[in-house]
Amino acid sequence: MENERIVEIIRANVVDGRLQCARAYQLATEHNLKLWQIGKVCEEEKIKIAGCQLGCF
């Protein structure tokens, strides 16, 4: 999947400049992406990940 499409998918799920960690997991599963791809795009686009289940963000 192209990076631009991943950005669109993530941006459609951002609330108040943040993407919930649980939603990141769902998006990865729904769109057959690796979780690191979601994280990488969020980092590049300066999108914060909130409510991290692992305490990483």
C-alpha positions as CSV (number, residue, x, y, z in Angstrom):
1,M,0.0,0.0,0.0
2,E,1.3,3.4,-0.9
3,N,2.4,5.8,1.9
4,E,-0.1,8.4,0.8
5,R,-3.0,6.0,1.2
6,I,-1.8,5.1,4.7
7,V,-1.7,8.8,5.6
8,E,-5.3,9.2,4.4
9,I,-6.4,6.2,6.5
10,I,-4.7,7.5,9.6
11,R,-5.9,11.1,9.2
12,A,-9.5,9.9,8.8
13,N,-9.2,8.4,12.3
14,V,-7.3,11.2,14.1
15,V,-9.2,13.0,16.8
16,D,-7.8,16.2,18.3
17,G,-4.4,15.6,16.7
18,R,-4.1,12.1,18.1
19,L,-4.7,8.5,17.1
20,Q,-5.8,6.1,19.8
21,C,-3.4,3.2,20.1
22,A,-6.3,0.6,20.0
23,R,-7.5,2.2,16.7
24,A,-4.0,2.0,15.3
25,Y,-4.1,-1.8,16.0
26,Q,-7.5,-2.0,14.3
27,L,-6.4,0.0,11.2
28,A,-3.4,-2.3,10.8
29,T,-5.6,-5.4,10.9
30,E,-8.3,-3.9,8.7
31,H,-5.9,-2.7,6.0
32,N,-3.4,-5.6,6.2
33,L,-0.6,-3.3,7.4
34,K,2.1,-3.8,9.9
35,L,1.8,-1.8,13.1
36,W,5.3,-0.3,12.5
37,Q,3.9,1.1,9.3
38,I,1.2,3.0,11.2
39,G,3.7,4.2,13.8
40,K,6.2,5.3,11.1
41,V,3.6,7.4,9.3
42,C,2.3,8.9,12.5
43,E,5.9,9.9,13.4
44,E,6.5,11.4,10.0
45,E,3.2,13.3,10.0
46,K,3.7,14.4,13.7
47,I,0.5,12.6,14.8
48,K,0.6,11.6,18.4
49,I,-0.5,8.1,19.5
50,A,-2.7,8.3,22.6
51,G,-3.7,5.7,25.1
52,C,-0.8,3.4,24.3
53,Q,-1.4,-0.1,25.5
54,L,2.3,-0.7,25.9
55,G,3.3,2.6,27.4
56,C,5.5,3.4,24.4
57,F,4.0,6.7,23.4
